[in-house]
Amino acid sequence: MQKSRPEITVITNVERDHTDILGNDIRKIALEKAGIIKRGVPLITGCDGRTLDILRAEARRKGAEIMGMGKWNRIARYPGWQVFEVEGLLSNYILKTRMMGRFQGFNLSLSVMTIDKLQMMGTYIPDNSLEKGIEDAFYPGRMHVISEDPLILLDGAHNLSAIRSLKESLIDDFDHEKLIVIIGILRDKEYRRMMEEISSISDIVIVTKPDNERACDPEELYRYIDGEKRIAKSVPDAVDMAVDIADKKDMICVTGSLYTVSEGMRYILN
């Protein structure tokens, strides 16, 4: 069977994730991800520091061009929308997106660099397709406001980096009185540090367990919360508990795993 050859490869970042398979050594994880680098195929990455050094070495070994991101800045934020200015290889772009969170600028920058590089390599992309695609894009369960009354946000932040981005967004982008967090995490994640990060800005934390064999025991998560905390035996029970204790100006956030968010979404919509 003939193997396909990509036009371009992208490594967004390197985090300690799936540690049961990849281990805890960030260098080894970077080397594993570097396996997608192909001889002579350009690489776009948002990595920095030690991980970028590892990718550069592998790209050099394979004769692959490596490029980082351009500059980006959030220039406006409205209810349900935000606007970024993003530097590309061919132009600077003003991009409107309904995907919330300042960290979307990072994602948009990688997308812009990839699209512009493909165009420079001969791929035809119609005018305004980039802007329209980003404006139309929506990722259910990622910075997803599923209810306004009560205010419920779903965010599938499933590793430490994503939880930190969620924390920043909850501080910068949402007005509320109490913040009630429902969280269930898989046990192969850095769950202790994830719990410490999110509980530091939460008024009440409800720990639970998605229906997945890799899910961490809620009793274990419970240990790493400072402040008011509760345990729910399932995600639907956690949602009911949060809604019961939330006042009109409070906010509920469901997070920790895409499995947790998926179960929460199904229950809320049904």
WOHU-V5362 format. One record per helix or strand of 3 or more residues. SS is the DSSP state (helix for helix, strand for strand). FROM is the first residue (numbers start at 0). TO is the last residue. Records with the same first field share a line. If there is no record, write none. Layout:
SS: FROM-TO, FROM-TO
This chain:
strand: 7-10, 41-44, 71-77, 80-86, 91-96, 143-147, 150-154, 178-182, 203-206, 227-230, 250-254
helix: 18-21, 25-35, 48-60, 103-119, 128-135, 159-172, 190-198, 217-221, 234-244, 257-268
